[in-house]
């Protein structure tokens, strides 16, 4: 671009280039004229050829000017055609752009509607999914809360159980409380297995010794004593023994403790003529009972020899059930005489009832016969009343009518 005053020349324009070329040629012609004038002064002879050359050059310039004018017209025509073509192209492009823009707007509107529908469907699915998820979450939270409550309850039970275990340990660590624990367990088992009038707790014998429980069995075998013993220290020492020396000492302690319990029961609670020829040693621990029968069979045999039978809570319940059957059989035998007496009285009552039923049957038979006789008499009387009702008094003659009517009385008893 070249700015000359208020005129702007565009070098890319063909008309401008053509004018620039023409101007250059004019400048070249002027320079040639100047050079020719200078050369005319040098040589007169050269003037005429130069004049001819100038004339020819003038003609060439005229032709050049005409060509330039023709070129300018062509350039104007080309410029107009280019402008028209550019206008046409612009209009076509604008029309196509409008069409493309409309299509783009339609597509964008369609895409927007599809996107809106997709977004609505997605929101609906997300709402349903969130609703289902929230419902599942609420259900899960409810179940989790219930489980936590169950866990809390179990924790409370465990805490309570731990306290009970500690209390049980405190109880079992003391001989007196341990003995009371065995007596309470024995009382619970006996009260569940036997009626209340068939046993006595803390019964004092004739020798002044007090038994934990006395079962009133009939003779034989007679009343039998159950006493609770709990050699827990010896069993614990046997269970925690680690060395051979500790084990031997624990075994010896266990034997000594159990032998002492067997001897005490045999001497205190077996009294000839008052109790049965034997007694029961109650161990309130199945573990101690199993240990005795597994590893101390000699102690069990010594108990048999001393007529002291060792029982655990399980075997004691079985033994008491057997005693209950014995008590039931004994009471049935005691009541056998009363039952026979009641049966004889029942037979007499049945005989008396048969006699009275026979008498009643005779009375009913006589009453039935009397009723039949009454019915026969009533029928005869009815028939005679009908004959009298149908009798025609007009057919009787006057003299006969004056005669009294004799009614013959029937001699029939009926």
C-alpha positions as CSV (number, residue, x, y, z in Angstrom):
1,X,0.0,0.0,0.0
2,X,1.3,3.5,-1.0
3,X,-0.3,6.7,0.5
4,X,0.1,9.8,-1.8
5,X,-1.8,12.7,-0.2
6,X,-5.4,11.5,0.1
7,X,-4.9,8.9,-2.6
8,X,-4.1,5.3,-1.6
9,X,-2.5,3.0,-4.1
10,X,-2.7,-0.7,-3.8
11,X,0.2,-2.5,-5.4
12,X,-1.8,-5.7,-5.7
13,X,-4.3,-4.0,-7.9
14,X,-3.5,-4.7,-11.7
15,X,-4.7,-1.2,-12.7
16,X,-2.3,0.4,-10.3
17,X,0.5,-1.8,-11.6
18,X,-0.3,-0.8,-15.2
19,X,-0.3,2.9,-14.3
20,X,3.0,2.5,-12.5
21,X,4.4,0.9,-15.6
22,X,3.1,3.7,-17.8
23,X,4.5,6.3,-15.5
24,X,7.8,4.5,-15.6
25,X,7.8,4.5,-19.4
26,X,6.9,8.2,-19.4
27,X,9.8,9.0,-17.1
28,X,12.0,6.9,-19.4
29,X,10.8,8.8,-22.5
30,X,11.5,12.1,-20.7
31,X,15.0,11.0,-19.9
32,X,15.5,9.9,-23.5
33,X,14.3,13.3,-24.7
34,X,16.7,15.0,-22.4
35,X,19.5,12.8,-23.6
36,X,18.5,13.5,-27.2
37,X,18.5,17.2,-26.7
38,X,21.9,17.0,-25.2
39,X,23.1,14.9,-28.0
40,X,21.6,17.4,-30.6
41,X,24.0,20.0,-29.3
42,X,26.9,17.8,-29.9
43,X,26.3,16.8,-33.4
44,X,24.1,18.5,-35.9
45,X,24.2,15.5,-38.1
46,X,22.7,13.4,-35.5
47,X,19.8,15.8,-35.1
48,X,17.9,14.6,-38.1
49,X,18.1,10.9,-37.2
50,X,17.4,11.8,-33.7
51,X,14.4,13.8,-34.9
52,X,13.2,10.9,-36.8
53,X,13.8,8.7,-33.8
54,X,11.9,11.2,-31.7
55,X,9.0,11.2,-34.2
56,X,9.0,7.5,-34.2
57,X,9.3,7.6,-30.5
58,X,6.3,10.0,-30.4
59,X,4.3,7.7,-32.5
60,X,5.3,4.8,-30.3
61,X,4.3,6.9,-27.3
62,X,1.0,7.7,-29.0
63,X,0.5,4.1,-29.7
64,X,1.6,3.3,-26.2
65,X,-0.9,5.9,-24.9
66,X,-3.6,4.3,-27.0
67,X,-2.6,0.9,-25.7
68,X,-2.5,2.2,-22.2
69,X,-6.0,3.6,-22.7
70,X,-7.2,0.3,-24.1
71,X,-5.4,-1.4,-21.3
72,X,-7.2,0.9,-18.8
73,X,-10.5,0.0,-20.4
74,X,-9.7,-3.7,-20.2
75,X,-8.6,-3.3,-16.6
76,X,-11.8,-1.4,-15.8
77,X,-13.8,-4.2,-17.5
78,X,-11.8,-6.8,-15.6
79,X,-12.3,-4.8,-12.4
80,X,-16.0,-4.5,-12.9
81,X,-16.3,-8.2,-13.8
82,X,-14.2,-9.0,-10.7
83,X,-16.5,-6.8,-8.6
84,X,-19.6,-8.4,-10.0
85,X,-18.1,-11.9,-9.5
86,X,-17.1,-11.0,-6.0
87,X,-20.6,-9.6,-5.3
88,X,-22.1,-12.8,-6.7
89,X,-19.7,-15.0,-4.7
90,X,-20.4,-12.9,-1.6
91,X,-24.1,-13.3,-2.1
92,X,-23.8,-17.0,-2.8
93,X,-21.6,-17.4,0.2
94,X,-24.0,-15.4,2.3
95,X,-26.9,-17.5,1.1
96,X,-25.0,-20.7,1.8
97,X,-23.9,-19.3,5.1
98,X,-27.5,-18.5,6.0
99,X,-28.5,-21.9,4.9
100,X,-25.7,-23.5,6.9
101,X,-26.5,-21.3,9.8
102,X,-30.2,-22.3,9.7
103,X,-29.2,-25.9,9.5
104,X,-26.8,-25.5,12.3
105,X,-29.5,-23.7,14.4
106,X,-31.9,-26.5,13.6
107,X,-29.3,-29.1,14.5
108,X,-28.4,-27.2,17.6
109,X,-32.1,-26.9,18.6
110,X,-32.6,-30.6,17.9
111,X,-29.4,-31.5,19.8
112,X,-30.6,-29.2,22.6
113,X,-34.0,-30.9,22.8
114,X,-32.3,-34.3,22.7
115,X,-29.8,-33.2,25.4
116,X,-32.8,-31.8,27.4
117,X,-34.6,-35.1,27.1
118,X,-31.5,-37.1,27.9
119,X,-30.8,-34.8,30.9
120,X,-34.5,-35.2,32.0
121,X,-34.3,-39.0,31.7
122,X,-30.9,-39.1,33.4
123,X,-32.3,-36.9,36.2
124,X,-35.3,-39.2,36.6
125,X,-33.0,-42.3,36.6
126,X,-30.7,-40.6,39.1
127,X,-33.8,-39.6,41.2
128,X,-35.0,-43.2,41.1
129,X,-31.5,-44.5,41.8
130,X,-31.0,-42.1,44.6
131,X,-34.5,-43.0,46.0
132,X,-33.7,-46.7,45.8
133,X,-30.2,-46.0,47.2
134,X,-31.6,-43.9,50.0
135,X,-34.2,-46.6,50.8
136,X,-31.5,-49.3,50.8
137,X,-29.3,-47.0,52.9
138,X,-32.1,-46.5,55.4
139,X,-32.8,-50.3,55.5
140,X,-29.1,-50.9,55.9
141,X,-28.9,-48.3,58.6
142,X,-31.9,-49.8,60.4
143,X,-30.4,-53.3,60.2
144,X,-27.0,-51.9,61.3
145,X,-28.7,-50.1,64.2
146,X,-30.5,-53.3,65.2
147,X,-27.2,-55.2,65.0
148,X,-25.5,-52.5,67.0
149,X,-28.3,-52.8,69.6
150,X,-27.8,-56.6,69.6
151,X,-24.1,-56.1,69.9
152,X,-24.6,-53.6,72.8
153,X,-27.0,-56.0,74.5
154,X,-24.4,-58.9,74.0
155,X,-21.7,-56.6,75.3
156,X,-23.9,-55.9,78.3
157,X,-24.4,-59.6,78.8
158,X,-20.7,-60.2,78.4
159,X,-20.0,-57.5,80.9
160,X,-22.6,-59.0,83.3
161,X,-21.2,-62.5,82.6
162,X,-17.7,-61.3,83.3
163,X,-18.9,-59.9,86.6
164,X,-20.7,-63.1,87.3
165,X,-17.5,-65.1,86.5
166,X,-15.5,-62.8,88.8
167,X,-18.1,-63.3,91.5
168,X,-18.0,-67.0,90.9
169,X,-14.3,-66.9,91.2
170,X,-14.6,-65.0,94.5
171,X,-17.1,-67.5,95.7
172,X,-15.0,-70.5,94.7
173,X,-11.9,-69.0,96.3
174,X,-13.4,-69.3,99.7
175,X,-14.1,-72.7,101.3
176,X,-17.2,-71.6,103.1
177,X,-18.7,-69.8,100.1
178,X,-17.6,-72.8,97.9
179,X,-19.5,-75.1,100.3
180,X,-22.5,-72.9,100.2
181,X,-22.3,-73.0,96.4
182,X,-22.4,-76.8,96.3
183,X,-25.3,-76.9,98.8
184,X,-27.3,-74.5,96.7
185,X,-26.7,-76.5,93.6
186,X,-27.6,-79.7,95.4
187,X,-30.8,-78.1,96.8
188,X,-31.8,-76.9,93.3
189,X,-31.3,-80.4,91.8
190,X,-33.2,-82.2,94.6
191,X,-36.1,-79.7,94.5
192,X,-36.5,-80.3,90.8
193,X,-36.3,-84.1,91.0
194,X,-38.3,-85.0,94.2
195,X,-41.5,-83.8,95.9
196,X,-41.0,-81.6,98.9
197,X,-42.2,-84.1,101.5
198,X,-39.7,-86.8,100.4
199,X,-36.4,-85.0,101.5
200,X,-35.1,-82.8,104.2
201,X,-32.3,-80.2,103.9
202,X,-29.7,-79.6,106.6
203,X,-31.1,-82.5,108.6
204,X,-29.5,-83.3,112.0
205,X,-28.9,-87.0,112.6
206,X,-28.9,-88.8,116.0
207,X,-25.1,-88.4,116.3
208,X,-25.4,-84.6,116.0
209,X,-24.0,-84.4,112.5
210,X,-25.9,-82.2,110.1
211,X,-26.3,-83.6,106.5
212,X,-26.8,-81.4,103.5
213,X,-29.8,-83.5,102.4
214,X,-31.6,-86.6,103.6
215,X,-33.8,-88.5,101.2
216,X,-36.7,-90.3,102.9
217,X,-36.5,-93.7,101.1
218,X,-38.6,-96.6,102.4
219,X,-36.9,-99.7,104.0
220,X,-35.0,-101.1,102.4
221,X,-32.7,-99.3,101.9
222,X,-33.9,-96.5,104.2
223,X,-33.1,-92.8,104.4
224,X,-30.0,-92.0,102.4
225,X,-27.7,-88.9,102.9
226,X,-26.3,-86.7,100.2
227,X,-23.5,-84.4,101.2
228,X,-21.8,-81.8,99.0
229,X,-17.9,-81.7,98.7
230,X,-15.8,-79.6,96.4
231,X,-12.0,-80.3,96.3
232,X,-11.3,-77.3,94.1
233,X,-7.8,-76.4,95.3
234,X,-6.5,-79.9,94.7
235,X,-8.1,-79.9,91.2
236,X,-6.7,-76.5,90.3
237,X,-3.2,-77.5,91.5
238,X,-3.5,-80.6,89.4
239,X,-4.6,-78.6,86.3
240,X,-1.9,-76.0,86.5
241,X,1.0,-78.3,87.3
242,X,3.9,-78.0,84.9
243,X,6.8,-79.9,86.3
244,X,6.9,-83.6,87.3
245,X,7.3,-82.7,91.0
246,X,4.3,-80.3,90.9
247,X,2.2,-83.0,89.2
248,X,3.1,-85.6,91.8
249,X,2.4,-83.2,94.6
250,X,-1.0,-82.3,93.1
251,X,-1.9,-85.9,92.5
252,X,-1.1,-86.8,96.1
253,X,-3.1,-83.7,97.4
254,X,-6.0,-84.7,95.3
255,X,-6.0,-88.3,96.7
256,X,-5.7,-87.0,100.2
257,X,-8.5,-84.5,99.9
258,X,-11.0,-87.0,98.2
259,X,-10.1,-89.8,100.7
260,X,-10.8,-87.4,103.6
261,X,-14.2,-86.5,102.1
262,X,-15.1,-90.2,101.6
263,X,-14.0,-91.1,105.1
264,X,-15.9,-88.2,106.7
265,X,-19.2,-89.1,104.9
266,X,-18.8,-92.8,105.7
267,X,-18.2,-92.1,109.4
268,X,-20.7,-89.3,109.9
269,X,-23.7,-90.1,107.7
270,X,-24.0,-93.9,107.6
271,X,-25.8,-94.9,110.9
272,X,-27.1,-98.5,111.3
273,X,-30.8,-98.5,111.9
274,X,-31.2,-94.9,111.1
275,X,-29.9,-94.3,107.6
276,X,-29.3,-96.5,104.5
277,X,-26.2,-98.6,104.3
278,X,-24.6,-96.1,102.0
279,X,-24.4,-92.4,101.2
280,X,-23.8,-90.1,98.2
281,X,-20.9,-87.6,97.8
282,X,-22.1,-84.8,95.5
283,X,-19.4,-83.0,93.4
284,X,-20.9,-79.8,92.0
285,X,-18.4,-79.9,89.1
286,X,-18.5,-82.2,86.1
287,X,-14.8,-81.5,85.4
288,X,-13.7,-82.8,88.8
289,X,-16.1,-85.8,88.5
290,X,-14.6,-86.6,85.0
291,X,-11.0,-86.2,86.3
292,X,-11.7,-88.6,89.2
293,X,-13.2,-91.3,86.9
294,X,-10.5,-90.8,84.2
295,X,-7.3,-90.7,86.3
296,X,-8.3,-91.7,89.9
297,X,-10.2,-94.9,89.5
298,X,-8.7,-96.2,92.7
299,X,-10.4,-93.4,94.7
300,X,-13.8,-94.4,93.0
301,X,-13.2,-98.0,94.1
302,X,-12.3,-96.9,97.6
303,X,-15.6,-94.9,97.7
304,X,-17.5,-98.1,96.7
305,X,-15.7,-100.1,99.4
306,X,-16.7,-97.4,102.0
307,X,-20.3,-97.4,100.6
308,X,-19.9,-93.8,99.4
309,X,-21.0,-93.2,95.8
310,X,-19.6,-90.2,94.1
311,X,-22.1,-88.3,91.9
312,X,-22.0,-85.2,89.7
313,X,-24.9,-82.9,88.9
314,X,-25.9,-85.0,85.9
315,X,-25.5,-88.4,87.6
316,X,-27.2,-87.1,90.7
317,X,-30.2,-86.1,88.7
318,X,-30.4,-89.6,87.2
319,X,-30.0,-91.1,90.7
320,X,-32.8,-88.9,92.1
321,X,-35.1,-89.9,89.3
322,X,-34.6,-93.5,90.3
323,X,-35.3,-92.7,93.9
324,X,-38.5,-90.9,92.8
325,X,-39.7,-94.1,91.1
326,X,-38.9,-96.0,94.3
327,X,-40.8,-93.5,96.4
328,X,-43.8,-93.7,94.0
329,X,-43.8,-97.5,94.2
330,X,-43.6,-97.5,98.0
331,X,-46.5,-95.0,98.3
332,X,-48.5,-97.2,96.0
333,X,-47.9,-100.2,98.2
334,X,-48.9,-98.2,101.3
335,X,-52.1,-97.3,99.6
336,X,-52.8,-100.8,98.4
337,X,-55.0,-101.7,101.5
338,X,-57.0,-98.6,101.2
339,X,-57.5,-99.2,97.5
340,X,-58.7,-102.8,98.2
341,X,-61.1,-101.5,100.8
342,X,-62.5,-98.9,98.5
343,X,-62.8,-101.6,95.8
344,X,-64.9,-103.9,98.1
345,X,-67.1,-101.0,99.0
346,X,-67.5,-100.2,95.3
347,X,-68.5,-103.8,94.6
348,X,-71.2,-103.7,97.4
349,X,-72.5,-100.4,96.0
350,X,-72.7,-101.9,92.5
351,X,-74.7,-105.0,93.9
352,X,-77.0,-102.7,95.8
353,X,-77.5,-100.6,92.7
354,X,-78.4,-103.8,90.7
355,X,-81.0,-104.8,93.3
356,X,-82.6,-101.4,93.2
357,X,-82.6,-101.3,89.4
358,X,-84.5,-104.7,89.4
359,X,-87.1,-103.3,91.9
360,X,-87.5,-100.3,89.7
361,X,-87.9,-102.4,86.7
362,X,-90.7,-104.5,88.4
363,X,-92.5,-101.3,89.4
364,X,-92.3,-100.0,85.8
365,X,-93.6,-103.3,84.5
366,X,-96.6,-103.2,86.9
367,X,-97.3,-99.6,86.1
368,X,-97.2,-100.4,82.4
369,X,-99.7,-103.3,82.9
370,X,-102.1,-101.0,84.9
371,X,-101.8,-98.4,82.1
372,X,-102.8,-101.0,79.5
373,X,-105.8,-102.1,81.6
374,X,-106.9,-98.4,81.9
375,X,-106.7,-98.0,78.2
376,X,-108.8,-101.1,77.5
377,X,-111.5,-99.9,79.9
378,X,-111.5,-96.4,78.4
379,X,-112.0,-97.8,74.9
380,X,-115.0,-100.0,76.0
381,X,-116.6,-97.0,77.8
382,X,-116.1,-94.9,74.6
383,X,-117.8,-97.5,72.4
384,X,-120.8,-97.8,74.7
385,X,-121.1,-94.0,74.8
386,X,-121.2,-93.9,71.0
387,X,-123.9,-96.6,70.9
388,X,-126.0,-94.6,73.3
389,X,-125.5,-91.5,71.3
390,X,-126.8,-93.2,68.1
391,X,-129.8,-94.8,69.7
392,X,-133.3,-93.8,68.1
393,X,-135.9,-93.2,70.9
394,X,-138.8,-92.5,68.4
395,X,-139.0,-96.2,67.3
396,X,-139.9,-97.3,70.9
397,X,-143.6,-98.0,71.5
398,X,-145.4,-95.8,74.1
399,X,-145.9,-98.6,76.6
400,X,-142.4,-99.5,76.1
401,X,-141.3,-95.9,76.4
402,X,-143.0,-95.7,79.8
403,X,-141.1,-98.7,81.1
404,X,-138.0,-97.8,82.9
405,X,-134.8,-98.5,81.1
406,X,-132.7,-101.1,82.9
407,X,-129.0,-100.6,82.5
408,X,-127.2,-103.9,82.9
409,X,-124.0,-103.4,84.8
410,X,-121.1,-105.2,83.3
411,X,-119.5,-107.8,85.4
412,X,-116.3,-107.5,83.6
413,X,-113.6,-106.3,85.9
414,X,-112.2,-104.4,83.1
